[in-house]
Amino acid sequence: MPLYRHLHQLHLKSLQQGFSKSLARTVIIDGRKRILQSGSIHYPRATPEMWSDIIGKAKEGGLDVIETYVFWNYHEPVKNLYLC
């Protein structure tokens, strides 16, 4: 079993053992309560061509949400010069 699946199962088991605080943080999607799993991706550390594969692997690993930081120095390398 891949490590990420094992860790995901351990996390789910811990939730089932009575962590009621987590249940208060659920969202309802399609009528079902869900606890969303999130992880971060640092987009400047990969080329745009790699993003689809990275996001696919994150989804395969059980992530529902991807968070990212805004690397402001990447978008404004010189004061008042903005890159998209």
C-alpha positions in Angstrom: 0.0 0.0 0.0 1.4 3.4 -0.9 2.5 5.6 2.1 0.0 8.3 1.3 -2.9 5.8 1.3 -1.8 4.4 4.6 -1.5 7.9 6.2 -4.9 8.8 4.8 -6.4 5.6 6.3 -4.8 6.4 9.7 -6.2 9.9 9.6 -9.7 8.6 8.8 -9.5 6.0 11.6 -8.5 8.8 14.1 -11.5 10.8 13.0 -13.8 7.8 13.6 -12.4 7.4 17.1 -14.2 10.5 18.4 -12.5 13.7 17.4 -15.8 15.7 17.5 -14.1 19.0 16.9 -13.3 17.8 13.4 -16.9 16.9 12.8 -17.9 20.5 13.5 -15.6 21.5 10.6 -17.4 19.5 8.0 -19.0 20.8 4.8 -21.9 19.3 3.1 -21.3 18.3 -0.5 -24.1 16.5 -2.5 -25.9 15.9 0.8 -22.9 14.3 2.5 -20.8 15.7 5.3 -17.2 15.9 4.3 -13.9 16.9 5.9 -11.8 18.4 3.2 -8.2 17.4 3.0 -5.8 20.1 1.7 -2.2 20.4 0.8 -0.1 23.1 -0.7 1.6 23.5 -4.1 4.3 26.1 -4.7 3.6 27.0 -8.3 6.9 28.9 -9.0 8.8 25.7 -8.2 7.3 23.9 -11.2 6.7 24.9 -14.8 3.1 25.5 -15.9 3.4 22.3 -18.0 3.9 20.3 -14.8 0.9 21.7 -12.9 -1.6 19.3 -14.4 0.4 16.3 -13.4 1.1 17.7 -9.9 -2.6 18.5 -9.3 -3.5 15.0 -10.6 -1.1 13.4 -8.1 -2.4 15.5 -5.3 -6.0 14.4 -6.1 -4.9 10.8 -6.4 -3.3 11.2 -3.0 -6.7 12.2 -1.5 -6.5 16.0 -1.5 -9.7 17.9 -2.1 -8.3 21.4 -1.8 -5.0 22.9 -3.0 -3.7 25.9 -1.3 -0.9 28.1 -2.6 1.2 31.1 -1.5 1.5 34.2 -3.5 5.2 34.7 -4.1 4.9 38.5 -4.5 8.6 38.9 -5.4 7.9 36.6 -8.3 5.2 38.9 -9.6 6.9 42.2 -8.7 10.6 41.6 -9.2 11.2 45.4 -9.3 9.0 47.9 -7.4 6.0 48.9 -9.6 6.9 46.3 -12.3 4.3 43.6 -12.3 4.6 40.2 -14.1 1.6 38.1 -14.8 
